Amino acid sequence: MQRSVFGRPTIWWTFVPYALMSVLHVGALAVGSDLAPPTKLWLMPLLAIPVVVSARLRPMLAIILLLAALLFSWLGDGAGALFPSAPELPLMLGFFGLAHVAYIVLFLRVLRRQRMPWWALVYAAWWIAMILFLGPHTGDLLIAVGAYGLVLGATAAVATRCHPLVMVGSIFFLTSDTVLAFRLFVPDAMPDWTSPVVMATYTLGQGLIVAGALTTLREGKIQR
């Protein structure tokens, strides 16, 4: 029987650079260090290392979708720095929306292991609550924010069909974007310490999703 990602010494160490950079980045945010912006751009490339090392796993579609999700996430992370003349928030929503679409296809086409539980409907309730509460504060971005919320909630919902690491990782990702949405649209209600919370939950969520995906591929426990 094949072991999980964390059960193989030749695999688990590939997450170490990402984990260390995540701690450095969140710490830099917490103390207001100038290291925060550059360390953010290193996160997704370092998380791609375990995926590249596992490139021989099949189906190849899973590796392609994982790398696509990480690429679009990186573009979302660096929207302001990479495209300084473009509006940052719409670009960020667009790139992360594409990342979530890649994850949704990955979860539904490759990583599914079980049926979606009834309680996944909580993510529909989450989307409705977010629109009702934040909608009046989003202005011209209401449609974009609503569409992004749909794919974000859908990612978390379809992740309930996957490995527990993927499911928990998607919950952390959802938590990160929820806190970020409040920071963007109702900033007066959010204290400064919520900035590192956004990135702590984001980095943990992304890492768990990738770890869970690679674990599933190695174990071969996929519903055909």
Contacts in CASP RR format, 6 or more apart in sequence:
PFRMAT RR
TARGET T0000
AUTHOR 0000-0000-0000
METHOD contacts of the structure
MODEL  1
MQRSVFGRPTIWWTFVPYALMSVLHVGALAVGSDLAPPTKLWLMPLLAIP
VVVSARLRPMLAIILLLAALLFSWLGDGAGALFPSAPELPLMLGFFGLAH
VAYIVLFLRVLRRQRMPWWALVYAAWWIAMILFLGPHTGDLLIAVGAYGL
VLGATAAVATRCHPLVMVGSIFFLTSDTVLAFRLFVPDAMPDWTSPVVMA
TYTLGQGLIVAGALTTLREGKIQR
1 219 0 8 1.000
2 218 0 8 1.000
2 219 0 8 1.000
2 220 0 8 1.000
3 218 0 8 1.000
4 215 0 8 1.000
4 218 0 8 1.000
4 219 0 8 1.000
5 11 0 8 1.000
5 12 0 8 1.000
5 15 0 8 1.000
5 50 0 8 1.000
5 54 0 8 1.000
5 211 0 8 1.000
5 212 0 8 1.000
5 214 0 8 1.000
5 215 0 8 1.000
5 218 0 8 1.000
6 12 0 8 1.000
6 211 0 8 1.000
6 215 0 8 1.000
8 218 0 8 1.000
11 50 0 8 1.000
11 53 0 8 1.000
11 54 0 8 1.000
11 214 0 8 1.000
11 218 0 8 1.000
14 49 0 8 1.000
14 50 0 8 1.000
14 53 0 8 1.000
15 47 0 8 1.000
15 49 0 8 1.000
15 50 0 8 1.000
15 207 0 8 1.000
15 211 0 8 1.000
17 46 0 8 1.000
17 49 0 8 1.000
18 43 0 8 1.000
18 46 0 8 1.000
18 47 0 8 1.000
18 49 0 8 1.000
18 50 0 8 1.000
18 203 0 8 1.000
18 207 0 8 1.000
21 39 0 8 1.000
21 42 0 8 1.000
21 43 0 8 1.000
21 46 0 8 1.000
22 43 0 8 1.000
22 199 0 8 1.000
22 200 0 8 1.000
22 203 0 8 1.000
22 204 0 8 1.000
24 35 0 8 1.000
24 39 0 8 1.000
25 35 0 8 1.000
25 36 0 8 1.000
25 39 0 8 1.000
25 40 0 8 1.000
25 42 0 8 1.000
25 43 0 8 1.000
25 199 0 8 1.000
25 203 0 8 1.000
26 196 0 8 1.000
26 199 0 8 1.000
26 200 0 8 1.000
26 203 0 8 1.000
27 33 0 8 1.000
27 196 0 8 1.000
28 34 0 8 1.000
28 35 0 8 1.000
28 36 0 8 1.000
28 39 0 8 1.000
29 36 0 8 1.000
29 195 0 8 1.000
29 196 0 8 1.000
29 199 0 8 1.000
30 193 0 8 1.000
30 195 0 8 1.000
30 196 0 8 1.000
37 81 0 8 1.000
40 77 0 8 1.000
40 78 0 8 1.000
40 199 0 8 1.000
41 74 0 8 1.000
41 77 0 8 1.000
41 78 0 8 1.000
41 81 0 8 1.000
43 74 0 8 1.000
43 77 0 8 1.000
43 203 0 8 1.000
43 206 0 8 1.000
44 70 0 8 1.000
44 71 0 8 1.000
44 73 0 8 1.000
44 74 0 8 1.000
44 77 0 8 1.000
44 206 0 8 1.000
45 74 0 8 1.000
47 70 0 8 1.000
47 206 0 8 1.000
47 207 0 8 1.000
47 210 0 8 1.000
48 67 0 8 1.000
48 70 0 8 1.000
50 210 0 8 1.000
50 211 0 8 1.000
50 214 0 8 1.000
51 63 0 8 1.000
51 66 0 8 1.000
51 67 0 8 1.000
51 70 0 8 1.000
51 210 0 8 1.000
51 214 0 8 1.000
52 67 0 8 1.000
54 63 0 8 1.000
54 214 0 8 1.000
54 217 0 8 1.000
54 218 0 8 1.000
55 63 0 8 1.000
57 63 0 8 1.000
57 214 0 8 1.000
57 217 0 8 1.000
57 218 0 8 1.000
58 217 0 8 1.000
59 110 0 8 1.000
61 106 0 8 1.000
61 109 0 8 1.000
61 110 0 8 1.000
62 106 0 8 1.000
62 110 0 8 1.000
62 111 0 8 1.000
62 213 0 8 1.000
62 217 0 8 1.000
65 102 0 8 1.000
65 103 0 8 1.000
65 105 0 8 1.000
65 106 0 8 1.000
65 109 0 8 1.000
65 110 0 8 1.000
66 102 0 8 1.000
66 106 0 8 1.000
66 210 0 8 1.000
66 213 0 8 1.000
68 98 0 8 1.000
68 99 0 8 1.000
68 102 0 8 1.000
69 99 0 8 1.000
69 100 0 8 1.000
69 102 0 8 1.000
69 103 0 8 1.000
69 106 0 8 1.000
70 99 0 8 1.000
70 206 0 8 1.000
70 210 0 8 1.000
71 99 0 8 1.000
72 95 0 8 1.000
72 96 0 8 1.000
72 97 0 8 1.000
72 98 0 8 1.000
72 99 0 8 1.000
72 102 0 8 1.000
73 95 0 8 1.000
73 96 0 8 1.000
73 99 0 8 1.000
73 206 0 8 1.000
75 82 0 8 1.000
75 91 0 8 1.000
75 95 0 8 1.000
76 91 0 8 1.000
76 92 0 8 1.000
76 94 0 8 1.000
76 95 0 8 1.000
76 96 0 8 1.000
76 99 0 8 1.000
78 92 0 8 1.000
79 86 0 8 1.000
79 88 0 8 1.000
79 91 0 8 1.000
79 92 0 8 1.000
79 95 0 8 1.000
80 86 0 8 1.000
80 88 0 8 1.000
80 91 0 8 1.000
80 92 0 8 1.000
83 91 0 8 1.000
89 141 0 8 1.000
89 184 0 8 1.000
90 141 0 8 1.000
90 144 0 8 1.000
93 141 0 8 1.000
93 144 0 8 1.000
93 145 0 8 1.000
93 148 0 8 1.000
94 144 0 8 1.000
94 148 0 8 1.000
96 148 0 8 1.000
96 177 0 8 1.000
97 148 0 8 1.000
97 151 0 8 1.000
97 152 0 8 1.000
100 148 0 8 1.000
100 151 0 8 1.000
100 152 0 8 1.000
100 154 0 8 1.000
100 155 0 8 1.000
101 151 0 8 1.000
103 155 0 8 1.000
103 159 0 8 1.000
103 170 0 8 1.000
103 209 0 8 1.000
104 151 0 8 1.000
104 154 0 8 1.000
104 155 0 8 1.000
104 158 0 8 1.000
106 213 0 8 1.000
107 155 0 8 1.000
107 158 0 8 1.000
107 159 0 8 1.000
107 161 0 8 1.000
107 162 0 8 1.000
107 166 0 8 1.000
108 158 0 8 1.000
108 161 0 8 1.000
110 217 0 8 1.000
110 222 0 8 1.000
111 161 0 8 1.000
111 162 0 8 1.000
111 163 0 8 1.000
111 166 0 8 1.000
111 213 0 8 1.000
111 216 0 8 1.000
111 217 0 8 1.000
111 222 0 8 1.000
112 158 0 8 1.000
112 161 0 8 1.000
112 162 0 8 1.000
112 222 0 8 1.000
112 223 0 8 1.000
113 161 0 8 1.000
113 162 0 8 1.000
113 163 0 8 1.000
113 216 0 8 1.000
113 221 0 8 1.000
113 222 0 8 1.000
113 223 0 8 1.000
114 161 0 8 1.000
114 223 0 8 1.000
115 161 0 8 1.000
116 157 0 8 1.000
116 158 0 8 1.000
116 160 0 8 1.000
116 161 0 8 1.000
117 160 0 8 1.000
119 160 0 8 1.000
120 156 0 8 1.000
120 157 0 8 1.000
120 160 0 8 1.000
123 153 0 8 1.000
123 154 0 8 1.000
123 156 0 8 1.000
123 157 0 8 1.000
123 174 0 8 1.000
124 153 0 8 1.000
124 157 0 8 1.000
126 153 0 8 1.000
126 174 0 8 1.000
126 178 0 8 1.000
127 146 0 8 1.000
127 149 0 8 1.000
127 150 0 8 1.000
127 153 0 8 1.000
130 146 0 8 1.000
130 149 0 8 1.000
130 178 0 8 1.000
130 181 0 8 1.000
131 146 0 8 1.000
134 145 0 8 1.000
134 181 0 8 1.000
134 182 0 8 1.000
134 185 0 8 1.000
134 186 0 8 1.000
135 142 0 8 1.000
135 145 0 8 1.000
135 185 0 8 1.000
137 185 0 8 1.000
137 186 0 8 1.000
138 145 0 8 1.000
138 185 0 8 1.000
145 181 0 8 1.000
145 185 0 8 1.000
149 177 0 8 1.000
152 173 0 8 1.000
152 174 0 8 1.000
152 177 0 8 1.000
153 174 0 8 1.000
155 170 0 8 1.000
155 173 0 8 1.000
155 174 0 8 1.000
156 170 0 8 1.000
156 171 0 8 1.000
156 173 0 8 1.000
156 174 0 8 1.000
159 166 0 8 1.000
159 167 0 8 1.000
159 169 0 8 1.000
159 170 0 8 1.000
159 171 0 8 1.000
159 209 0 8 1.000
160 167 0 8 1.000
161 223 0 8 1.000
162 212 0 8 1.000
162 213 0 8 1.000
162 216 0 8 1.000
163 212 0 8 1.000
163 213 0 8 1.000
163 215 0 8 1.000
163 216 0 8 1.000
163 221 0 8 1.000
165 208 0 8 1.000
165 209 0 8 1.000
165 211 0 8 1.000
165 212 0 8 1.000
165 215 0 8 1.000
166 208 0 8 1.000
166 209 0 8 1.000
166 212 0 8 1.000
166 213 0 8 1.000
166 216 0 8 1.000
168 205 0 8 1.000
168 208 0 8 1.000
169 204 0 8 1.000
169 205 0 8 1.000
169 206 0 8 1.000
169 207 0 8 1.000
169 208 0 8 1.000
169 209 0 8 1.000
170 205 0 8 1.000
170 209 0 8 1.000
171 205 0 8 1.000
172 201 0 8 1.000
172 202 0 8 1.000
172 204 0 8 1.000
172 205 0 8 1.000
172 208 0 8 1.000
173 201 0 8 1.000
173 202 0 8 1.000
173 205 0 8 1.000
173 206 0 8 1.000
173 209 0 8 1.000
175 201 0 8 1.000
176 197 0 8 1.000
176 198 0 8 1.000
176 199 0 8 1.000
176 201 0 8 1.000
176 202 0 8 1.000
176 205 0 8 1.000
177 202 0 8 1.000
179 190 0 8 1.000
179 194 0 8 1.000
179 197 0 8 1.000
179 198 0 8 1.000
179 201 0 8 1.000
180 198 0 8 1.000
182 189 0 8 1.000
182 190 0 8 1.000
182 194 0 8 1.000
183 190 0 8 1.000
183 194 0 8 1.000
183 195 0 8 1.000
183 198 0 8 1.000
216 222 0 8 1.000
END
